[in-house]
Amino acid sequence: MIDSVLQAQTLEELQALIIGLRDLYEVEHLIYHSVNSTGQQYAALTYDGAWVERYISEGLERVDPVVQGCYQRFHPVDWKQLDWSPKSARHFLEEASGAGVGNQGLSVPIRGPSGQFALFTVNHRCSDADWEKFSQNSVKDLLLVSHYVNQKALELERGTDVVPGQALSPRETDALTMLALGYSRARAAERLSISEHTLRVYIEGARFKLGAMNTTHAVARALVKGLLVV
């Protein structure tokens, strides 16, 4: 699926891939929604069209706890961690449920260049136990694929968020390659014959150059750009 994302040539193909990802992970819905620094929006999703139209026309993002909560976070967010106690949030949840939105959700906040903000969400209807098992097994994959999808969407839109990147140094490339291969930081430092502190410096340098919000994002961006051979 990641190869398919990289090969997508149009936003329509990306929409088809979102449907494919939903089926691959066997969830009810999968959503990618991006807003760039100029306020332009793009979404690829599997929600019912009537719900999407109502959501946009009514400006429901103002009361959506997922949007409001994820905007303040940097790591994957299980919807149960959010505050659903306000009356507006409970009313929104009732409406969303009636429109086919599931009772479980996991959203990945993404912060791209030039003020871009996006959410990558999987949504399902199942028990808490089944959802916890799914989340534990899939969160790392979803975090990685979310950044591939975001990078491809930015590339296809050719908007103001597309900016040139800085070249990585050989040691920065080595550090990210070790992480991409699944090595722990301690093991990676050992393989490169450097201290963990020095490894951290290389990783942070690469993250800054790639405009990544965390190490996983940096590895994903480096892979997307073809900077790593794994």
C-alpha positions in Angstrom: 0.0 0.0 0.0 2.9 2.4 0.7 4.3 1.7 -2.8 0.8 2.5 -4.2 0.7 5.8 -2.2 4.1 6.7 -3.6 3.0 6.0 -7.2 -0.3 7.9 -7.0 -0.5 10.6 -9.7 -3.8 12.3 -8.9 -5.9 13.2 -5.9 -8.6 10.8 -7.2 -6.1 7.9 -7.0 -5.3 9.0 -3.5 -9.0 8.8 -2.6 -9.1 5.3 -4.0 -6.0 4.4 -1.9 -7.8 5.7 1.2 -10.6 3.2 0.5 -8.0 0.5 0.0 -6.3 1.3 3.3 -9.7 1.1 5.1 -10.2 -2.3 3.7 -6.7 -3.4 4.5 -7.1 -2.5 8.2 -10.7 -3.8 8.2 -12.0 -0.6 9.9 -15.3 1.1 9.2 -13.8 4.4 8.1 -10.5 6.0 7.3 -10.0 9.7 6.9 -7.3 12.1 5.8 -8.1 15.8 6.2 -5.6 18.6 5.6 -5.7 22.4 6.1 -2.7 24.5 4.8 -1.5 27.9 6.0 -3.8 29.7 3.6 -6.9 27.9 4.8 -7.3 25.6 1.8 -8.6 22.2 2.7 -8.3 18.8 1.1 -9.9 15.5 2.3 -9.9 11.9 1.3 -12.3 9.9 3.3 -14.9 7.1 3.5 -17.6 8.9 5.5 -21.1 9.3 4.0 -21.3 12.3 1.7 -24.4 13.8 3.5 -22.5 13.8 6.8 -19.4 15.4 5.2 -21.6 18.2 3.6 -23.3 18.9 6.9 -20.0 18.9 8.8 -18.6 21.5 6.4 -21.7 23.7 6.0 -22.3 23.8 9.8 -18.6 24.4 10.7 -18.7 21.4 13.1 -15.0 21.4 13.4 -15.5 24.2 16.0 -17.2 21.7 18.3 -15.6 18.5 17.2 -13.5 17.2 20.2 -11.3 15.2 17.8 -10.2 18.3 15.9 -9.9 20.5 19.0 -8.1 17.9 21.0 -5.6 16.8 18.3 -4.7 20.3 17.5 -3.1 20.5 20.9 -1.3 17.2 20.6 1.6 15.7 18.7 1.2 12.0 19.1 -1.6 9.5 18.1 -4.7 10.1 20.1 -7.3 7.6 21.1 -10.7 9.3 21.1 -11.3 8.0 24.6 -8.5 10.4 25.8 -10.5 13.4 24.7 -13.0 15.5 26.7 -16.6 14.5 25.6 -18.2 16.0 28.7 -19.4 19.4 27.3 -23.0 19.4 26.1 -21.9 20.5 22.6 -19.5 17.5 22.4 -22.2 15.0 23.5 -24.6 16.4 20.9 -22.0 16.2 18.2 -21.2 12.6 19.1 -24.9 11.7 18.9 -25.2 13.3 15.4 -22.0 11.7 14.3 -23.1 8.3 15.5 -26.4 8.7 13.6 -24.4 9.4 10.5 -22.5 6.2 10.7 -19.4 7.3 12.6 -18.2 4.5 14.8 -17.8 4.6 18.6 -14.0 4.0 18.5 -11.4 6.2 16.8 -7.6 6.8 16.6 -6.3 10.1 15.1 -2.7 11.0 14.1 -2.1 14.8 14.2 0.3 15.9 11.4 2.1 19.2 11.2 3.7 19.9 7.9 5.7 22.8 6.5 4.4 26.4 6.4 1.7 25.9 9.0 0.0 22.9 7.4 -2.1 20.8 9.8 -3.7 17.4 9.0 -5.4 14.5 10.7 -5.2 10.9 9.7 -8.0 8.9 11.4 -9.2 5.3 11.6 -12.7 4.9 13.0 -14.7 1.7 13.8 -17.6 0.3 15.7 -16.5 -2.4 18.1 -15.9 -3.2 21.8 -13.3 -1.5 23.9 -11.3 -4.7 24.2 -11.2 -5.3 20.4 -10.3 -1.7 19.8 -7.4 -1.8 22.3 -6.0 -4.9 20.6 -6.3 -3.2 17.2 -4.7 0.0 18.4 -1.7 -1.8 20.0 -1.1 -3.9 16.8 -1.6 -1.1 14.3 -0.6 2.3 15.8 3.0 2.2 14.5 1.9 1.2 11.0 -0.8 3.9 11.0 1.7 6.6 12.2 4.1 5.7 9.4 1.5 5.5 6.6 -0.2 8.7 7.7 3.0 10.7 6.9 3.3 8.9 3.5 -0.3 9.9 2.7 0.3 13.5 3.9 3.5 13.9 1.8 1.8 12.6 -1.3 -1.2 14.9 -0.8 1.1 17.9 -0.5 3.0 16.8 -3.6 -0.2 16.4 -5.7 -1.7 19.6 -4.5 1.5 21.6 -5.4 0.3 24.2 -2.9 2.1 26.7 -0.7 3.1 23.9 1.7 5.6 22.4 -0.7 9.1 23.5 0.3 12.6 22.3 -0.7 14.4 20.2 1.9 18.0 20.4 3.1 20.4 17.6 2.3 21.2 15.1 5.2 24.8 14.5 6.2 26.2 11.0 5.8 26.0 10.4 9.6 22.4 11.7 9.8 21.5 9.3 7.0 23.2 6.5 8.8 21.3 7.3 12.0 17.9 7.3 10.4 18.8 4.1 8.4 19.5 2.2 11.6 16.1 3.3 13.0 14.3 2.5 9.8 15.8 -1.0 10.0 14.2 -1.4 13.5 17.3 -1.0 15.7 16.8 0.6 19.1 18.8 3.8 19.8 21.3 1.9 22.0 21.8 -0.8 19.3 22.0 1.8 16.5 24.7 3.8 18.4 26.6 0.6 19.0 26.5 -0.3 15.3 27.7 3.1 14.3 30.4 3.1 17.0 29.1 6.4 18.6 27.5 7.3 21.9 23.7 7.5 22.3 24.1 11.3 22.9 25.9 11.7 19.5 23.3 9.6 17.9 20.6 11.8 19.3 22.3 14.9 17.9 22.3 13.3 14.4 18.7 12.3 14.7 17.6 15.8 15.8 19.7 17.4 13.0 17.9 15.2 10.5 14.5 15.8 12.0 15.1 19.6 11.8 16.2 19.4 8.1 13.2 17.2 7.2 10.7 19.4 9.0 9.6 16.4 11.0 7.6 16.6 14.2 9.2 13.5 15.7 11.7 10.7 14.9 9.2 8.4 13.3 8.0 11.3 11.1 11.7 12.0 10.1 12.2 8.3 9.1 9.0 8.4 7.1 9.9 11.6 5.3 13.4 10.3 4.5 12.0 7.1 3.1 9.5 9.0 1.0 12.2 11.3 -0.4 14.4 8.3 -1.3 17.2 9.3 1.2 17.4 5.9 2.9 18.2 2.5 1.4 16.7 -0.2 3.6 
